[in-house]
Amino acid sequence: MLHVAVVGSGPSGVYTAQSLVQQDPEVRVDVLDRLPCPYGLVRYGVAPDHEKIKSLQNNLRAVLEHERIRFLGGVEVGAGGVPPARLGELYHAVVYCVGAATDRHLGIPGEELPGSWSATEFVSWYSAHPDSAADGFVLGARSAAVIGVGNVAVDVTRMLARGVTELSPTDMPQAALTALAASEITEVHMVGRRGPSQARFTTKELRELGTLPDTEVIVDEEELALDPGYRDPSGLPATQRRNVEVLRSWAAAPPRGAPRRIRLRFFLRPVELLAAGGASPPEGNRDLGGRRVGAVRFERTAPDRHGGVEGTGRYEDVEAQLVLRSVGYRGVPLEGLPFDAQSGTVPHRSGRVLRDGAVSPGEYVAGWIKRGPTGVIGTNRPCAKETVTSLLEDAPGLVGREVPEDALAWLRSNGVNPVEWPGWLAIERAEAELGVSLGRSVVKLPDWQSLMTAAQRDTQRQPPRDQQPV
């Protein structure tokens, strides 16, 4: 019988587990996660007001409740936790689905000023990620700049412009809801260095900005017209063509004088963040005696002859006491695994991990750590299937190696006490109870202590896994 560990319980990890049990009638799969909660970016990355996408958790739940799949949360793999080499001794095969855990930087002066954050940090805060130590995002800010024109940039822009009435029914943690309700931000600039025909947001996400109550979207027709694809969208792919149509309609609309404004800007490249008062900060100094970011200096760009943009030497300062960069994710090395720093991925061949160019038996990857941070949630399904196909082709040579009957016993004997499925269900109950106490629906627990306390509470209500109905 093949025993497989899947490291990561986001979509790529769950789809990997699902593909394994669908294709092998006897395989047993442990899905390990560093967090006590499953679902990865579906829980901690999808915006709280996107209920339809978040409902994907129900599909992932059905997989994790399969009789031959076991969820083990709170298990660190790598530095400070279970080394990959040891994990390889506990299972016949290990599939790493650890995503892309960090964000890209702008690499410009002033990026470390207070008030300058990554969109990842902001999303973690309003999604109640237990690692989020940040706070005070919107405190005292009147204007915000979101640098980037992908779907994450649209998400954080929308969150900044949303009112408490729309956010209260979501599972957003109470502290974030309170802070956003008290926000004084009335202007959000979403800025891209290239043109509208090259923006990465989808039309559905873009259109949502135009449906926000008490908010108007402002687009400059002259700025849009710098893009040849905007002037003649007939040759653009369907999504970009629809995006251009939406932007064109907003540019033609007269101002409404709404209390909040979202300004979509294009052909502007950030070159410096300025401290309040206009002085640029010493490199690497985030404190500056309490001084915060006050503006972003942009250079106007123009299309070049190669599909990119070039600087024009003309500059514009945009007021912003809050700056969120949303310029892409990046994988990070996992101690004990090979890593390609240039691509931010683990070297592999059809999902098989490569060490010094040779296949490493029993080690596999799927998801963003395999292919880079590309695609949508559904892209993880064929990616996982390719890796599982490779693993099952290798299975005859893997099952001959002796492994423990139950890796959980080894974990416990070495001080690792995983949060099993009943513990996760206890967290769900605690979040539902918190929501009732606050007069809301489900409200996420925002920190490690509250999550672990909930996981350990009332777990006796749940029968052992082998006695639960299938």
C-alpha positions, 0 to 999 in steps of 0.5 A, spaced: 500 500 500 502 506 497 503 511 503 504 519 500 504 525 504 502 532 500 505 538 503 500 544 503 492 543 503 491 549 498 488 547 491 494 544 488 495 540 495 488 538 495 487 536 487 493 532 488 490 528 494 484 527 490 487 525 483 491 520 488 485 516 491 481 517 484 487 513 480 489 508 486 484 504 489 489 503 495 493 509 496 493 513 503 494 520 503 496 525 509 495 532 507 500 536 511 499 543 512 503 548 517 497 552 519 491 549 523 486 550 517 486 547 510 484 550 504 490 555 503 489 561 499 482 559 498 481 561 505 487 566 506 487 569 499 480 570 496 477 576 498 472 576 503 466 579 499 467 573 493 463 568 496 462 564 490 469 563 489 470 562 497 465 556 496 470 552 493 472 550 500 466 546 500 469 542 494 476 542 497 472 539 504 469 533 500 476 531 498 479 532 505 473 528 508 475 522 504 476 515 508 483 515 505 485 522 506 487 525 512 488 532 514 494 534 519 495 541 520 500 545 524 506 541 521 512 545 519 516 542 514 523 544 513 527 549 517 525 548 525 520 543 523 520 536 520 526 535 515 524 533 508 529 528 508 525 525 515 519 526 511 521 521 506 523 516 511 516 516 513 512 516 506 513 512 500 513 519 496 512 526 498 509 531 494 510 539 495 505 543 494 507 549 498 505 555 493 509 562 492 510 565 499 512 571 498 511 577 494 516 581 489 519 588 491 519 594 487 526 596 488 526 603 489 528 608 494 523 609 500 520 602 499 521 601 506 517 607 509 512 606 514 505 606 510 508 602 504 506 595 504 505 589 500 498 587 497 500 580 500 501 583 507 494 587 506 490 581 504 493 577 510 491 582 515 483 582 512 483 575 511 485 573 518 492 569 516 495 568 523 502 570 521 499 577 520 503 581 525 501 588 521 496 593 523 494 600 522 494 600 514 489 605 513 490 609 520 490 616 518 490 615 510 486 619 506 489 617 499 492 610 497 496 608 491 495 601 489 501 599 484 499 593 479 494 592 475 492 584 476 486 581 480 490 582 487 490 589 485 483 590 484 481 586 490 485 590 495 483 597 491 475 594 492 477 593 499 479 600 500 473 602 497 468 598 500 463 600 506 462 597 512 455 595 510 458 590 504 463 588 509 460 586 515 456 580 512 463 577 510 468 573 515 473 578 515 476 579 522 473 584 527 479 588 528 480 589 520 472 590 519 473 596 525 479 599 522 476 599 515 469 602 517 473 608 520 477 609 514 478 616 512 480 614 505 476 617 499 481 616 493 484 610 491 489 610 485 490 603 482 497 604 477 500 600 472 506 602 468 504 599 461 497 600 458 490 598 459 491 593 453 496 589 457 493 589 464 492 582 467 486 583 471 480 579 468 473 583 466 469 580 471 474 583 477 474 590 473 467 591 472 466 590 480 469 596 481 464 600 477 458 597 482 461 599 489 456 604 492 458 611 493 464 610 489 466 612 482 471 610 477 475 615 474 479 614 467 483 619 463 481 618 456 488 621 454 492 617 458 488 611 455 489 613 448 497 612 449 496 605 448 495 603 441 491 597 443 486 601 446 485 605 440 484 599 436 482 593 440 480 589 434 486 585 434 486 584 442 485 577 446 477 577 448 479 579 455 483 585 454 478 587 448 472 587 454 477 590 459 478 596 454 470 596 452 469 597 460 475 602 461 472 606 455 465 607 458 468 609 464 472 614 461 466 617 457 461 617 463 461 624 466 463 625 474 458 624 479 461 627 485 461 620 489 464 621 496 469 616 494 473 615 487 477 610 484 482 613 479 485 608 474 492 610 471 496 607 466 503 608 463 506 610 470 512 607 473 514 608 480 521 611 481 521 613 489 516 613 495 516 620 498 516 621 506 510 626 508 513 633 506 517 631 500 523 628 502 526 622 500 528 617 506 535 614 507 535 607 504 533 602 508 530 606 514 523 605 515 522 609 522 525 616 520 522 618 527 515 616 525 515 620 518 510 616 513 510 615 506 506 621 503 506 620 496 509 616 490 513 619 484 512 616 478 515 617 471 511 617 465 512 611 460 510 610 453 510 604 448 516 602 445 517 598 439 518 591 442 511 590 446 514 594 453 515 601 455 520 606 456 521 612 460 520 619 458 523 623 463 517 626 465 515 625 472 508 626 477 507 625 484 501 622 487 499 623 494 498 617 498 499 616 505 498 608 504 502 604 498 500 597 496 505 594 491 502 588 487 507 586 482 507 579 483 508 573 488 515 569 488 516 562 491 521 561 497 526 555 498 524 550 503 530 547 507 532 541 504 529 541 497 533 544 491 531 551 489 532 555 482 532 562 485 531 565 478 524 562 477 523 561 484 521 554 483 523 547 485 527 544 479 523 538 476 521 534 470 513 532 470 513 534 477 519 529 479 524 533 483 531 534 480 537 534 484 543 536 480 539 534 474 537 527 476 530 525 478 530 524 486 526 518 487 520 519 492 520 527 491 515 531 487 512 538 486 505 541 484 502 548 484 506 554 484 512 551 487 512 547 481 510 552 475 511 559 478 505 563 480 501 563 474 494 561 472 487 561 476 485 556 481 483 551 476 490 551 473 492 547 479 488 541 477 491 539 470 498 541 474 496 536 480 494 530 475 501 531 471 505 530 478 500 524 480 501 521 473 509 521 474 508 518 481 504 512 480 508 511 474 514 510 479 510 507 485 512 500 483 519 502 485 517 506 491 513 501 495 518 496 496 521 501 501 519 500 508 516 505 512 512 506 518 505 503 518 502 510 521 507 516 520 502 520 525 505 516 531 512 518 529 510 525 529 507 525 536 513 521 539 517 527 536 513 533 539 509 534 533 501 534 535 498 535 529 491 538 528 487 533 525 480 534 522 476 534 528 480 540 531 479 543 524 471 542 525 472 545 532 475 551 529 469 552 524 464 552 530 468 557 534 468 562 528 461 561 527 460 562 535 464 568 534 460 571 529 453 570 533 456 574 539 458 579 534 451 579 530 455 577 524 455 571 520 462 567 521 468 571 523 475 568 522 479 567 528 485 572 527 491 569 531 495 562 532 493 562 540 485 563 538 486 558 533 490 553 537 485 554 543 479 552 539 482 546 535 483 543 542 476 545 545 471 540 544 474 535 540 471 530 544 465 531 541 467 528 534 468 520 534 475 518 532 476 518 524 476 511 523 469 511 526 466 517 522 461 516 517 464 515 510 
